Structure formats: structure tokens, C-alpha cells
Amino acid sequence: MADVKYDVLGIGNALFDVLVRTDEAFLAKHGMTKGSMSLIDEARAAAIYKDMGPATEVSGGSAANTIVGIGSLGARAAYVGKVKDDQIGKLYVHDIRAAGVAFNTPAAADGPATGCSYILVTDDGERTMNTYLGAAQDLSPADIDPAEIAGAAIVYLEGYLWDPKNAKDAFVKAAKIAHDAKRKVALTLSDSFCVDRYRDEFVSLMRNGTVDIVFANESELHSLYMTSDFDTALKQLRNDVNLGVVTRSEKGCMVVSSEDAVAAPAFPVDKVVDTTGAGDLFAAGFLFGLARNLAYKQCGELGALAAAEVIQHIGARPLVSLKELAGQRGLTG
């Protein structure tokens, strides 16, 4: 087996986040389903942006947020995603590299602009996302560097990649390279509406061994198995994948494998400000622990800590060193 160059390499839709606080009336006016992620075209993106109030603009993308979190914990991290060689694309590249993440995917010279996600955050902290994929949808198998993939102990993929055809092919290529190199492949289901679109394909990826580790929240798990009974869905997940990790908000998480089922608690927070990135950062903490061969409960606690940090402020990336935070809590020592 080749030497490990990265603890985790993530592949995802490279998106710039435009976040704004709003109310239920704004969501209703624009026909948005609260808490969902909807794919939009350029015209709808422009209409939403025109109607939004003053916004916070930061680099985002689900898998990218996870990878930045892993870097913040002190691990070796890399990311693969497509931006255009435009102003926002240049900002995106700068931000992810400044976070200590290796990012070498060539920017697109032409075609659609760098993708953006327009994120509306209501007073209860819930986020509703409207995503214009833009250049992100042009991620292709040609952007997958076999040496980079084979050099990562864990390759992490986001379910949102299943929307663009080229990105789906890149996903499958990366998973095969990783397994040929005896590496692990992880998948986050991303969103219950994403699961609704690709349920059969996601289950197939799990059952045929394309992915080894699956991350889901409760609503995604219920959607995946079309049942409202948590225990029934969890039992099915345990049968379908080597390792399943299910987040349950304030109830913590469950980690299931063929050998065991382990619960880990959530970290209490004073106030939920913005849930954008909660699942992304949970995955960051858990994967960091997994890369360090920590016990599943400790992996879950690291995930909970990272998620708790990110939901207490606007934006989906940590504002403090997660490595220092974890050290203060005695989770990495």
C-alpha cells in the first residue's frame, strides 16, 4: 500500500455561500420549502439575490466545509471541486488553501460562473438553501487525479454530487481508485430531498460496496428507507453498510456497524444561530477521529464538538481552531 499523503480527501460541489437572516414570509413569497436544498437556474438565483437583504458571503460547499473542519482539527486534508477562473472562483481557491487544505483542481476557463448557494436563515437557526451549481456541475472524471485519491486514507463524497452527471461519474471513478488502493470511501447523504431523488442509487452504492461509511441525519435516514420508525431504519442501515453514522440534533448521534451500536451525546449550546454546516462539521470531527483510530464514541464526541461550534455563528466554517477546542475538552489528548 502506498504511503498516506492525506488523512481525508473530499470531493464535492465547490460553492460560494451567500447567507442572510430572513423570516418565514420571505420563504413563502419565493415558494421555498424550509430546511431544504433546491437546485435553481441563473435567473432564479438573480431574482432571489435581488430580494435578499444585506448578506454574508463566504466560501462553502458541503464536502469543502467538512474538509476545512478536518484541517482545523490538525489533520492533512485535500479537496477536489470545480470553480471558474472568475473573481468568486479566485476567492474560493484562496480561502480553502488559506485553511491549510490542498486544492489543485484546475479552474474552468469558460462556461458558467462559479456556483453559489443562496442561504436563508430564519430566527430558529434553520437554513434553507437555493443552489446555483454553475461551474461546479462541470467537475468531471478528468479532474480526478488517481495518485491524489490513492494517497488519501479516507475519500469523502457528498450526496449532492449525484445531481450533475459528470460529477457522478467522477464520484464513481474516485471510489474505485480508492478501493483499489485499499482505502475507505465515505458518503454523506447531504439532504432528505437529495435522498428522495436518488434513493435507489444511494442504497445500491451502499449494498454493492461502493461506499464503506455513510453519514445521515434522522430525516435523511427516514427518507432513505421510507419509514418513520427510527429503530427500523437504523437496523436496515446497519445491514446495508460497513459503518453508519446518524446525527440526531440535540439527542447526539448513533454509530452502527455489524459488530456494535454506540451512542454519543450532543454538546450543549447557548443559542443556535445558524444550522448551516452542522452536518458538515460533525462529519469533520468524526472522520478526524476515524483517521486517528479513535473509538467510535470519541469520534462522535469530536463530531458533536465541531458541529456545536459552527451552529453558534453565521456561516458553515469554524471561526476558531477546532484542534485547540478539542484539546481543551480532552478529546484529542
Salt bridges, closest charged atoms under 4 A:
ASP7 OD1 - ARG76 NH2 3.37
ASP7 OD1 - ARG292 NH1 3.21
GLU24 OE2 - LYS34 NZ 2.80
ASP51 OD2 - LYS29 NZ 2.96
ASP51 OD2 - HIS30 NE2 2.78
ASP85 OD1 - LYS90 NZ 2.76
ASP95 OD1 - HIS94 ND1 3.14
ASP124 OD2 - LYS34 NZ 2.64
ASP143 OD1 - LYS82 NZ 3.06
GLU148 OE2 - LYS5 NZ 2.74
ASP163 OD1 - ARG197 NE 3.08
ASP169 OD2 - LYS165 NZ 2.78
ASP180 OD2 - LYS176 NZ 2.83
ASP196 OD1 - ARG199 NH2 2.95
GLU201 OE1 - LYS168 NZ 3.15
ASP212 OD2 - HIS179 NE2 2.76
GLU218 OE2 - ARG248 NH2 3.33
GLU218 OE1 - LYS251 NZ 3.58
ASP240 OD1 - ARG207 NE 2.94
GLU309 OE2 - HIS313 NE2 3.14
